[in-house]
Amino acid sequence: MRHSILLIISGSIAAYKSLDLIRRLQEHDIAVRCILTKGGAQFITPLSVASLSNNPVYEELFSLKDEAEMGHIRLSREADLVVVAPASADLIAKMANGQTDDLASATLLAANKKILVAPAMNTQMWQHPATQRNLSHIREDGAIIIEPGAGLLACGETGSGRMAEVETILAAISKHLYTGALHGTKALVTSGPTYEAIDPVRFIGNHSSGKQGHAIAAALARHGANVTLISGPTALPDPKGVTVKHITSAEEMLAACEAALPCDIAVCAAAVADWKVSEPTARKLKKAKDGEAPELRLIENPDILAHIAQHPKDRPNLVIGFAAETENVLENAAAKLKRKACDWIVANDVSEGKAFNATENSVTLVTAKSQQNWPLQSKEAIAEQLVQNIITHRSAK
Ligand code: PMT
């Protein structure tokens, strides 16, 4: 079920950040409908909002076209959550006094959903007693304020009143959008590459960026799971609300997974090296005088997914692996599902530079009974869809 947000953009220079908020919401497969106030339209165009949100932008109260299509009453009915970002001092004053002289204020008064408010204004306006009175009124009425930050403001002054960062607004939306269906469950996710040392300077690695594993960890946490993410070396920030253990080699990843058991759900998205150098040297290998290149002998690494799926004592009740294939994708994935004895496999074609480090991917969810092809979409959307499947699976038991 795709969540949807009604985003009300009012008159503040911070309106430009709302374009990024729309983009990030779309990446998380959240539908966005927007109301742009007259003030907001001074800072960003209806066209930019419409093209980013893939929906018409609503501006006028009682415009026959809009009312016919989606009047101010229905705008909140069709949304799971209403977000006002940026919220100008003027719109907050209208909310506090129940004014309805434009589409935004009329919709807010008629709204029957939770309302998140991200104020943005000059410091003097923010600190003015009238603004603070209005804020306490809308808080009493149930609005949830996403506190502005402090820093250099567009007007050149420095102080509080700067709209919260997009990631902070996203986290607040996630907190109120997702019902915490996985509350009380413990999840383990592996992500990113492993580096297998050749000598203190060199290693065998791969192109995994960790984007997919980190997105899955974030999605599980969004839905209330207690998540331990075991990550190989990546450039990504630790996902919010997730316990992250950073490791380097497959052996270290195995030890960290073992320490994270028992758990209810394990998702192994990491690109774990199948082999390691049998005897990595303590000193940096030097080029031989005769130009002879060194020979590396490789030995197998432990298979972490198989170890978890066949764990004698602490097998999680749902173990999900990935399969990175360059040919016969589904056959190889089905064979891996059986060989490793996991419950689901997310199969992806990684030939011709696909999947690794990409922002989008297309995968097939393979179980013993079915194969579901998921079209090309952001890795966040894949993560959300996988978690929705996990929630459905758990509620069906
Ligand atoms: O990280 P990104 O840049 O976002 O890219 C995502 C991805 C391409 C890495 C991801 O979608 C993916 O395919 N991950 C699995 C990569 C991989 O190692 O696949 P594999 O077919 O070699 O391994 C099969 C499964 O066994 C995987 O769940 C893997 O985590 C696990 N495995 C493999 C080897 C090993 N020694 N231990 C393991 O646990």
Boltz pocket constraint, residues with backbone or C-beta under 6 A from the ligand:
constraints:
  - pocket:
      binder: B
      contacts: [[A, 190], [A, 191], [A, 192], [A, 207], [A, 208], [A, 209], [A, 210], [A, 211], [A, 212], [A, 213], [A, 250], [A, 268], [A, 269], [A, 270], [A, 271], [A, 272], [A, 273], [A, 274], [A, 301], [A, 302], [A, 303], [A, 304], [A, 305], [A, 306], [A, 320], [A, 321], [A, 322], [A, 323], [A, 324], [A, 325], [A, 336], [A, 346], [A, 348], [A, 350], [A, 354], [A, 355], [A, 356], [A, 357], [A, 358], [A, 379]]
      max_distance: 6.0
